[in-house]
């Protein structure tokens, strides 16, 4: 019953914002490796597949480049990004974590690790406890926050953190679920609204975000 309730809410809401947020560029990783061709043939093949948009092939080739290239943050980022794009979020989490270990200032790795955790948290076709869903959402929020600290001018970091806070509000504010907590849900919705308002301040007139703010306020005000 709990999973069915969450499934309907998450799927309906995430269709609005998450669908159009994937980046078509992979930071500077591919640009850097195209200036001087990588010596590792699997990296070359992975890079080509990535540029061609064949993320499954890219992930396969780049995986074969390990462990030899495990210390190269650009290779690990391309692998993580490819894994994310094919929906292998658990592996992407591991790979993005290695990127930030190698490059603690890699804002895009924090961003996509946050997205991977958020995607896993709202998947309702797999059995995950509400406690673990909450942990993943909080991890996503922490990663978006870190990305914002590294670059306060990137609007998508605020937008996606707003989504994560909203999803946390849904998780803790759905009546009849084991972890229902009005106070936590209210706080999550308030923070979601604040992030969405920041998006509007940076990009005025975004009607989709105006709609998200209205809905978040309705969900918050209707908490029982």
HUZI-V779962 format. One record per backbone hydrogen bond with DSSP energy under -1.0 kcal/mol. NH is the residue of the N-H (numbers start at 0). CO is the residue of the C=O. Records with the same first field share a line. If there is no record, write none. Layout:
# HUZI-V779962
NH=CO + CO
This chain:
# HUZI-V779962
4=0
5=1
6=2
7=3
8=4
9=5
10=6
11=7
12=8
13=9
14=10
15=12
17=13
19=16
20=17
28=25
31=27
32=28
33=29
43=39
44=40
45=41
46=42
47=43
48=44
49=45
50=46
51=47
52=49
53=48
54=52
57=53
58=54
59=55
60=56
61=57
62=58
63=59
65=62
68=64
69=66
71=68
75=71
76=72
77=73
78=74
79=75
80=76
81=77
82=78
83=79
84=80
85=81
86=83
87=82
88=86
91=87
92=88
93=89
94=90
95=91
96=92
97=93
98=94
99=95
100=96
101=97
102=98
105=102
106=104
109=105
110=106
111=107
112=108
113=109
114=110
115=111
116=112
117=113
118=114
119=115
120=116
121=117
132=128
133=129
134=130
135=131
136=132
137=133
138=134
139=135
140=136
141=137
142=138
143=139
144=140
145=141
146=142
147=143
148=144
149=145
150=146
153=150
156=153
158=154
159=155
160=156
161=157
162=158
163=159
164=160
165=161
166=162
167=163
168=164
169=165
170=166
171=167
172=168
176=173
179=176
180=171
184=180
185=181
186=182
187=183
188=184
189=185
190=186
191=187
192=188
193=189
194=190
195=191
196=192
197=193
198=194
199=195
200=196
201=197
202=198
205=202
209=205
210=206
211=207
212=208
213=209
214=210
215=211
216=212
217=213
218=214
219=215
220=216
221=217
222=219
